[in-house]
Amino acid sequence: MQHRRYAWLAVALATVAAPAAAQTQAQSQAPTQPSTPPPAPSADQTSSKPAPAQPGAVKTVEGVTVTGVSTQGFRSDIDRKSYGIASDLQTTTGSVSDALRNIPSVQVDPQGNVSLRGDSNVTILLDGKPSGQFNGANAAQALEALPADSIERVEVITNPSAEFSPEGTAGIINLISKKTRKAGASGSMRLTYGDRGRGSAGLTGAYNSEKLAVTADVNGRYDPQSASGVDRRDVLDGDGHLLSSSQTLNSGGGHLDRWGAHASIDYDLDPKTRISGDARFSHTDADQAPLAQFQAQDPTGALIQAFDEPEHLTWGLGDREVQATLRRTFGDDHTLTVNASREHMDDVRDQTFDLVSTRPAAPPAFTDLKTQNTSNLSQLKADYVRPMPADGKLKAGYDLRVDDNRYDNRGLIGGSATDLLPDPTQSNVFLYKQTVEAAYATYEQPFGDWTVLGGLRLENVELDLNQVTTAQVHDTSYFRAYPSLHLAYKVSDAQQLSFSYSRRVQRPSPDDLNPFPVQFGPLSFQAGNPNLQPQTTDSFEAGYQYRASGTYYLATLYYRQNAHGVTDVLTAQPGGVLLTTKENLSDSKAAGLELVANGHITKTLSYSLSTNLYWNEIDAQSDGLEQLLDFAGRRSAFEVGGRASLTWDPTPKDTFQWTTNLNAKRLTPQGFVEPFEITFIGYRHKFGDALYGVVTIQDPFEGVHFEQITSTPILRDHSDAHIHIRGIFVGFTRTFGGVGKKPKAPAFDFGGAGPGP
C-alpha cells in the first residue's frame, strides 16, 4: 500500500527517541511556570491512578505540576483551556449537550449539533481519542443521549498543536470521563427523575491500591422528546415571478434512550512500567413518530397538491470499543506510551412513510427505508516524551488510523405495509475506507518569560470509495504537512499573553461522499459528492489572560482563513421535495473577539460571563458555485452570542444557579439561521458529606427553536421548528467508600487528556 512509503517518518522519529535510555539527562525537569503550564498528559497516559513514580522524585506527571484546585475549575495550558463542569447543576440531570452549552466558545443548536465560535467543523474526542459515535449524522443524537454526570471536565482546544490530529477546522472538544481516585474501594449512585417520565441513573465503583486501579461505570438515560414546526416555501422563475408556494406542518414525538458501561484497569508491573486495559459499550435507541401535512398552491393561490404523511422511525446504535496501553518510563522521566484500540459500531434504522394524498386523489403509498451501517475504527499510536536541556521538552509520535465502513440502504414501496416490493431508487450499498498515517514532533522551550511550543505533523491519507450499486469507484491519496506554533509571555504572576498558529483540515464525512440520493423524510432527500476536496484552514489567535484571587478574565482575538469548505446546497425538486447536495466553497473567512469573565460579586454570589463577537464572510464567485447556489458574490454577517450565569451559595449546604445562553445568528451560503436562547435554573442541597439532591428546570421560557431562512432567485424557504425540551428534574447522588491504604503516589486530577487521533 502507498501509505507504507511514509514508514520512514516513524523510523526517523524513533531514532530521535532511541538514545533516551542510554543518554539520560543529568538534570531533572523543573516545574513549569504557573502562568504557562505545558500540555496535560494524553488520554492514554491519564488514568484513575497516578503514573509510576520514583521515591523522592518531583511530583509531576508529563509536565503537569501538582497544585491546588484551579479558579472556578478552570485551567489553562499553552495550547488549550480546560473547564470543570462539577459546579454546573445542569450536569447532574442533563445530557452532555446541555453541559456543552455552558462552556465558553461552544454552541449547541436545538438539534444538538455542536460548533466552536460559529464553525460546526468540530472534532469531539472522548478521553483524548476519537469515537465513531460522535461522527456523522448521529453525533448530535449521541451527545443528547450521553449523561453529563459521566463527564468530569471539558477541554476546548481552538488552535491545537501538531501533537493532535489536524482533523476539525474549528478545533477540538475533548470530553474527560470521571475517574474515581480515592484510595481503597469507593463508588457512587446517581438517580434523576423528571416530568413526562424522563430520567437517568448511574452506578460507579472503583478500587485503588499501590499497584492496581480498577474502575467501572454503568449508566442509563430515558428522554421523551417532541417537536413541532412549519416550513413555508416559494419556488420562483429567477426573475421574481412566483411559480408555486407550499406549506408543511410538522409535528410528532417519541423517545431517545441510552445505556452504557465502561470498565478500565491499570496495573504497575514495576515502578517504571504500567499496562492498562479499557472497554466501553453503549447502546442508543430512538422511537419517533413525526407527521407531515403538506399543501401547495399555484401563483393564483389555488390548491394544487395536498397530502398527509405519517412517519415512524426506529433507530439503534451499538458502540463497542476495547483498547490496551503500555507505558514505560526510561531514566529521568523519559516516557514511551503505546496504545492499540478497536471500535465497532452498528447503526440500524427503519423509517416508514404512509402517504395519503387528497389532491390530486391517489391510492395510498407506503415506503419503508431500512438502513444497516457498520463501521470499524482501528488505531495504533506511539507517543514519546523526552526532557531536554534548559527545561525543554521534546514530544514525538506515530499514529495509524483506519476507518473501514459499509453503508447498506434498502428501500421498499407499495400500497401498504403488507404488499411491499423492492424500490431500486432507494436501495444502494456504499463502501468507505480511509487510512491515515501520521508522524509528529513538537518542541517546547522556555526563554525567560517566554515559552515557545513549535510542531510539525506529516500525514498521508488514502481514501477508497465504492458506490457498489452504481459502479462508481473513486480512489485518491495525498500527503500534507500541518505546522503549529504557540507562544506564551508571562507579563506577571497573574497575567499572560499568548499567540498561536495552526493549519487544520476538515475531511468530508462518508455521508458527504456517497453520490446516491437517499431519502431522509417525506420531502427531504440528500446526495453526496465523491469529488469533494478537504477543507483547509489557517488559524491565528492572540490572547490575554488574567487570574488572581478567585477571578479570571480571558480575551482572545482570532482569524480563520478557509479554502474549499464543504457546504450544503439546497434545490427545489418537483412535488415539493427539497434536495440537499454538497459542494466546495471557494473561500470563507471568520474573525472575532471572545471575552470570558468569572469571579465573585460578593462572598456568596459568583458570576460567569462569556461572549463571542464575530464576523463571517462566504465567497461563491468561482468554480461555478454561483450557479448551484443561485447567486454570485460574497456574503458576510456580523454576529453576537454568549452566556451568563449567576451562582448563589446562601449557606455551605445550599446552591442556587441561573444560566442563560444565546446562540448567535449563523450565516449559510444561501441564507442564515436565526439566533435562539435557552435558560437553566437549578438548586442543590447537601444533606451530608455523602448525599446531596438537585432540582433543575430546563428551558422554562421555551426559547429553543430552529429557524432557518433560505433566499435565492429561484427558492425562498422559511423553516421554523420548536423543540419542546422544557422540563423539571429531581436528582440524588450518594457516594460511599474511599477508606483504605493510599496509593503509592498522591491522587490528584491530571486536568485533561492529550493527543487525539
N, C-alpha and C positions, 0 to 999 in steps of 0.2 A: 504494500500500500504506500501511497505517496507520503503519508504523514510520517513514515519511518525515516524519511530523509532528515528529519529535524531531531532525531535522537541524539545527534552530536551535541545539540544545545544542552540537553540534560547532562551529558557526559562532561561538558565544559564546566558547568556549574558545580557538578560533583567534584571536579578536580580542585576548584577553589576551596571546597569544604573539606577535602580529604585530609589536609595536614592538621586538622583540628586536634585529633587525639595525640599526635606526636609533638605538636608545636603549641602547646597550651600557653596562653599569655600569662605572664607572671602577675600582672595586676588584676584585681577584681574589678568588675564593672561597678562604678559608683552610682548611687541612686540618682535618677534623673531629676532635674529641677522641677519643683511642683508646678510651675507655670507651663511647662511644656513636656508633660509625660509622654513617653513613646507609646506606640500602639499596644493594645491589650493582646493577650495570647490568643491563638487560634482556637476555634471550637474543638479541634482535635486535641488541643493541649489543655483545654478547660474541662474540669470535671468536678464531681462532688467532693473530691478530696484533693488537697494541695499536691503539687509535684514533689517528687523525692528531693530531700534537702540534706546537705552536708551539715553535721553538727557545727554550730558556731558560724555558719555562713550568713551572709547578709540576707535578710528575709525579703527577697524579691523573686518574682516569677515572671520571666520573659519581659523584664523591664518595668513591671508594674510595682511601684513602691507600696508597701503595706501602710495605709493611712487610715484615718477615721472616716466616718460616713461623709460623703460629699454633700455640698449645699443642695437641699431640696432634691436629693437623689440624682443630681446632675454631675456628669464627668466630662472632661474634655481632653482629648489627645490631639496630637499634631495632625491627624488625618480623619478624625471622627468625633461625634458627640454622642453621649450615652445618657438615656433618661430612665430612671427608675419609675415604675408605674404603681408601686405599692400604695402610694398616698392618694391615688385616683380611685375614688369609691366606685366608679363605674366598672372597674376591672373585677370587682367581686361578683357582680351579677351579669355583666355584659360579655360581648364577644371581643375577639382581637380587633375587629373593625372598629368597635366602639372605643377601645383603648387607643388605637392609632389616631382617631380624631382629635385626641388631646395632646398629641406630640407636635412640637414646632416643626415646620417645614412640610408636614404631611397633611394631605387632604384625602378624604374618602367620600365619594359621591353616594347618592341614595341607593345605587345598585351595588355598592360595595367595592367599586373599582378604586384603586389606590394611586395617588400621584404625589410627586415631590415638586414643590414650587410650580405647580401647574402642568408638569410633564408626567404623563402616565407611563413612560418607559422606565419602570422601576423593577429592579431585581430584589426579590424577597427571599431572604435566607432564614433557615431555622438552625440556630446554634452554629452559624458560620458556614453552613453547607446548603446547596440548592435542594429544593424539594419539588417534585413534579406536581404536587397538589396546588402550588402557587403559580403555575404556569398556565397560559392559555385562557380559554373562556371560563374555566372552572375556578380560577383564582379567587374571584370575588366571593363565590359561594363557600369556598373552603375557609376564607378568613371570617365570614359571617358565622360559620359553624364552630370554629375553634374557640373554646372558652378562654377568656382573657386571664383568668386566675392561674392558668398554667404557664404564663409568661412572667418573668421577673424584671427584665429590662428590654429597652428598645434602643438599638444603635442606629443612628442616622448618619450615613456616610455620603455626602453630596458630591465630594470630589475624591474618590478612592485612590489610594496609591497603587503602584504596579503589583503589589502583593496580592491584590484582589483581581478577580476576573473583570475585564472591561465591559462585560455584558450589563446593559441597563444604562442608557444615556443620562437619565435623571439622577442616577445614583443607586445606593443600596440601603435597604431596610433590613436589619439583622435582628431577629427575634431570639432573645436569650431565655431558654427554659428555666423554670425554677428548679433548684437543686438543693436538697437538704444537706447542711454541713454540720449539724450538731453531732457531738460525739455520742457513741453508743447507738441504741435504737431510738428512732423518732418517727413522727408522721403527723398527718393532719387529715381531717374530714371536712368537706365543704358541701353545703346544700343550699340551693336557691329555688324559690318558687315565685311565680308571677301570675298575673291575670291571664285569662284565656288558656290556662294550662301550661304556660311556658315555665321551664325550669332547667336546672343543671345540678350535677352532683359530681364529686370527685373524692378520691381516696389516694393518699400518698404515704409511702413508707420508705424508710431508709435505715441503713446500718453503716456506721463508720468506725473503723479501728485503725491501728497503726499501719497495717499493710493493705487492708481490704476496705473498699467502699462499694455498697450496693444501694441502688435506689430504684423505686418502681412507682408508677402512677397510673391510675385508671380514671377516666373522666367521661362524662356524657352530657349532652345538651339537647333539649327539645324546644323548638321555636316555631309556633304557628305564625304564618305571615299572610298578609293580604295587601292588595293594591288596586287602584282604580285610576283611570285617566281617559284622555281623549286625544285623538290625532286628527288634525284638520289639514287637508292637502289640496293645493291648486296646481293643475297642470296647464302650462301656457305654451304659446307657439314660438316664443323667442322675441316677439315684437310687442309683448304686453297684452296680447289677446287671450282671454280665458278659453280653454278647451273643455275642461271638466273640473269639478270640485268634489271632494269626498270628506266624510267624517267617519271615524271609527271610535266607538266607545269600548273601552277595555275595562274589565273587572275580573275579580277572582281571588282565590286564596288557596292555602294549603299549609304544609309544614316542612320545615327543614330540621333534620336532627343528625347528630353525630355522636359517636362514641369512639374512644381511643385508649390505647395502652402503650406504655413506654417503660423500658427497663434498661438499666446500664450497670456495668460492673467495672471497677478499677482494681488492679492488683499490682503491688510493687514486688517484683521478683527480687530486687536488691535496691539499695539506696539510689541507684542510678538508672534503673530500668523499670518501666511501667507498661503493662499490657491492659488494654481496655476493650470492652465489647458493648455494643449498643443495639437495641432492637426497638422498632416502633411499628405500631399497627393502628390504623384508623379506618372507619367506615362512615361515610356520609350518605344520607338518604333524603330525597325530596319527593313530595307527592303534592302536585298542584293542579288546580282546575280553573284555568282562565276562560273567559268568554269574550269574544269579539263580535260586535254588532256594527255592520258596515252599511253605509248608504252613499250613493254617488249621484250627482246631478250634472246635466248639460249646462251650457252657458246661460240658458234661459231660466234655470232653476228647476226644470222638470226632472223628476226622479227617473233614472235610467238603470240603476242597479241597487239591489238590497239583499243582504243575506246575514244570517247569524251563524257563528262557527264556534261551538263549544270545543274546548281543548282539554285533554288530560295528559299530564306529564308525570312520569315516574323516572327517577334518576338515582343511581347508586354509584358511589366512587369508593373503591377499596384501595388502600395505600399500605404497602409493606416495605420496610427498609431494615437492613442489617448492615453493621459496619464493625470493623476491627481496627485497632490502633496500637502501634508500638512506638514508645517514646524512650529514647536513650540519651543520657547526659554524658558528655565526654569532658574530662578535665574540669576546667573552670567555667561552668555554665554554657558550654557548647552543647546544643541540643539538636537532635535529629528526630523528626516525627514522620512516621509513615502511616498512611490511612488508606484503607480499601473499603468501598461501600457498594451496595447494590440495592436499588429501589425498583419495585414493580407496582404498576397501577393498572386497575381495571375500571374503565369508565363505561357503564351500561345505562342506556336511557331508552325509554319507549314513549313516543309522543303521538297522540291521535288527534285528528280533526274531523268533526262531523258537520259538514257544510249543508245548511238548509237555506236554499235560495228562494226568495219570494218575488223578485223582479230581476230578470225575467223568471217566470216559473220554470223550475228544472227539477229532475229527480235528485234525491239526496246523494251526496258524495261523501265517502268515508276514506280518510287517509291515515295510514299507520306508518310512522317513521321509526325504525329501530336502528340504534347505534351501539356498536360494541368496539370500543377502542382499548388497546393495550399499549403501555409504554414501559420501557426498561431503561433505567439510567444507571450506568456503571462508571465508577470513578476511582482512580488511583492517584494519590497525592503524596509527595515527599517535600517536607519543609525543613530547612536547616537554618539555625540562628547561631552566629558566632560573634562574641565580643571582640572589638578591635581596639587598638591603642587610642588614648585620649578620649575614653568614654564613647567611642564609636560603636556602631553595630551593623553587621552585615546579615542580610537575610537572602536566602536563595531557595528556589523551589522548582519542582516539576509537577505538572498536572495533566493527566489524561482523562478526558470525559467523553463517553459515548452514549448518545441518545438514539435508541432504536425503537420506533413506534409503528403501529399498524392501526389504521382508521377504516372501519368497516361499516358502511351505511347501507341499509336495506329499506326500500320503500314498498308499501303495499297499498292498493287502491281498489275501491269497489263501492257498491251502493250501501253497504252496511258492514259491520264488523264480522259478519258470518260468510260473506262471499268475496273475500279479498283475493286479488291477483297481483303478481309482482309488477312494480312500477319502475321501468328502466330509467326514467328521468330522475329518480331519487335513489338509485342503487349504485354504489361505487365503492371501490377499495383503493386506498391511498397509503403508500409506504413511505416512511420518512426516516432517514438515518443521518445523523450529524456527528462527526468525530472532531473534537478539538484537542489539539496537543499544544501545551504551553510550557514555557520556562520563564522564570522571572528572577530579578535580583534587585534589591534595594539596599541603600547605604544611608545610615543616619549618623550625623556628626554634629556635636555642639561646638560653637566657636564663640566663647564668651556668653553674651546674652542672646546670641543667635543659635538656632538649631535648624539644620538642613536635612531633609529627607528626599533623596532622589531615587528614581527607579525606572526600570525598563522591563516590559513584558513582551515576549515574542510569541505569536500564536499562528499555528497552521490549522486551517479549517477545511474539512472535506464534507460536502453536502450531496447526498444521494436522494433524489425524489423519483417516485414511480407512481403515476396515476394509472393503475392497472387496468381499470375499466376502459379508459380512452386511449390506452397505449401511449401515454406521454411520459417520456423519461427525460429527466433533467439532472445532470451531474455537474458540479462545479467545485473548485478548490481555490483557496487564496491564502497568502501569507502576509501578516501585518504586524507592525510594531506599535506598542502603546506606551508612550513615556508618561512619567508623572514627576512633579516637583512640589514639595511643600517646604515653606519657610515659616519659622516662628521666632518672634522677637519679644524678649521679656522686658517690658517697659518698667515694671516694678513688681513687687511680690503679689500685687492684686491685679495688674493689668498686663495684657498680652496682645500683640498684633500678629496676624497670620496672613500668608499669601500662598496660593496654590494653583496648580495647573494639572489637568489630566486629559488624556484622549480616551473617549469611550466609544462603544459600539452598541447598536440595538439590532440584533438579527431577527428577521421575520419569524413568526411562530409557525408551526405546521399548518394551522388553520389559514394563515395568511397566504400560504403557498399552494394549497390544493385548488386547482382551477375548476373543479366540478361544482356547479351551482347546487347548494344544499338549502333546503327549506328549514327555517327556524321558527316560523309562526304562520298564521293563516295568510298574512300579506307580507311576509318578510323572507327574502332569500339572500344568501351570501355566497360569493365566489372569490377564491383566492387568485394569486398571480405568481406563477413559478419563476418569473423573471425579476422579481423584486430584488433590489440591492440592499445590503445592510445600511442602516443609518449610522453615520459617524458624527461625533460631537467633540468639539474642542471647548473645554470648560475652564473658566477662570474665576477665582474668588479672592476677595480681600476682606479680612475680618478683624473685629476688635472685641476683646473680652475683658470684663471687669468682674472680679469675685472677691468679696470680703464681707465678713460679719453677717452671714446668713443671706446675702444678696448676690445675685449675678445679673449682669447685663450683657447681651450679645448684639452685635451689629455686623451684618455680612452683605457686602456688595458682590453680585455675581453676574456673569455674562456667559451665554452659551451660543455657539455658532454650530448649526446643524446642517448636514448635507444628506440628501436622499432619504429624508424622513418618510416613513410609511404612513399613509393616511387613508381614511375611508372615503370612498366616492359613492354618493347616493344617486340613483337614477330611477325615474318612474317607469314602470312597465304596464302593459295592458292589464285591465281588470283591477286596478288599484294596488298592484304589487309594487313594493319598493325593493330594488336590488342594491345590495352593498358590495362593492368590489374594492380592491386595494391597488394603490399606485404610490410611486415615489414622488415626494415633493422635490422641487428643485433646490429650495433653500428655506431655512427659517432661522429666526434669531429670538433670543429671550434675554432680558436683563431685568434686574430688580434689586430691591433693598429689603432685607429681612431683619426685623427687630424683635428681640426677646428680652423680657424683664421678669424677674422673680424676686420676691422679698417680703418683708413684713410691714404692714401699716401700723399695727400695734403688736403687743406681745402675743396676743391670741388670734390675730387676724392677719392672714397672709394672702398674697396675690400672685397670679401667674398670667402674663400677657405676652402675646406674640402677634405680629402682623407681617404680611408679605405684600409689598407694593411692586408689581412687576409689569413689564411691557413685553408684548409678543408680536412678532411680525411673520407672516407667511407669504412666500413668494411662489407664484404659479405662472411665471412668464415664459417658461421654456419647456422643451421636450413634449410639446403637445398637450400638456396637462390642462391648459386653459380650456381646451375643447371638452375634455372629460368633466371638468368642474363647471362648465358653462359660464365661466367668466375669465377675464385676464387681468393681470396686475398683482399688486401687493395689497395685503390686508393686514392691519395692525390694530391693537387694542391695548389699553391700559387697565389693569385690574387690581383689585384690593381684596384680600381675605385675611382672616385671623381668628384668634380665640382669646377668651378672657375667663379667668377662673378665680373665685374667692373661696378661701377655706377658713372656717372659724372654729376654734377649739375653746369653748367656754369653760370646760373642765378637762382634767387629764384623761377622762374616760369618754368624752363626747366630742364628735367632729361633725360639722355641717359643711356642705360643699355645693357650690353653684358653678356650672361651666356652660358657656355658650360658644359655639363655633359658627363661623361664617365662611362657607366655601365660595371662592371667588368666581366671577364670570369667566368662562373659558372660551377662547377663540377656536373655531374649526375652519377648515378650508372653504366650507360652503355656508357658514353661519356662526352660531355661537350657542353655548349652554349657559342658561341663566344661573345666578347665584342662589344659594339656599342657606338656611340656618337650622341648627339643631341645639337643643338645650338638655342638660342633665342636672338633676338635683339629687343630693344624697345625704344620708345621715348614718353615722356609725357610733355604736356604743360598745365599750369594752366592759364585759361582765366580770372578767378576771384575767389573769395572766395567760390563760389558755383558751378563752372563749370570748368571741365578740359577734355582734349582729349588725347587719346593714340593711337599710331601706333606701332604694333608689327609684327615681321617677325618670323615665326616658321619653324625650320629645313631648313634654307636656303641652306645647303650643302647636303641635303637628306642623312643624316647619319643613319637614323632609319632603321634597318633591323634586322631580327631574323634568326640567323644561328645556327643550332644545328647539332652536329656530334654524331652519334651512331656507336660504333665499338665493335663487339663481334666475336667469332669464326664462328658464323653462320649468322650474319647480319651486313652489313655496310650500313649506311644511312646518307646522307648529305642533309639537308633541309635548303634552303635559301629563305627567304621571305622578300620582301621590302614593307614597309608600307608607302604609299605616303601621308604624312601629311603636306608637305611644303605649306605655305600659308602666306598671308599678311592680317592684320586685322586693322580696324579703329574703335575706340570706344569713346563714350562720356558718362560722368556721371554728373548728375545735382542733387544737394542737395537743400533742402528747409526746412524752419521751424526751430524749436528749440528755439523759443522765448516764454516765459511764466513763470509761477511760478515754481521755482526749486523744485525738490523732497526733501523730508524731510531730507534724508541723502545724502552725496556727491556722485555724479555719477562718477564712475571710472571703470576701466577694472579689472575684477576679475582675469584675466590671466589664465583661464583654467577651466576644469571640472575634476571631481574626479572619484570615483569608477565606474568600469564598471559592467558587468553582474555578 
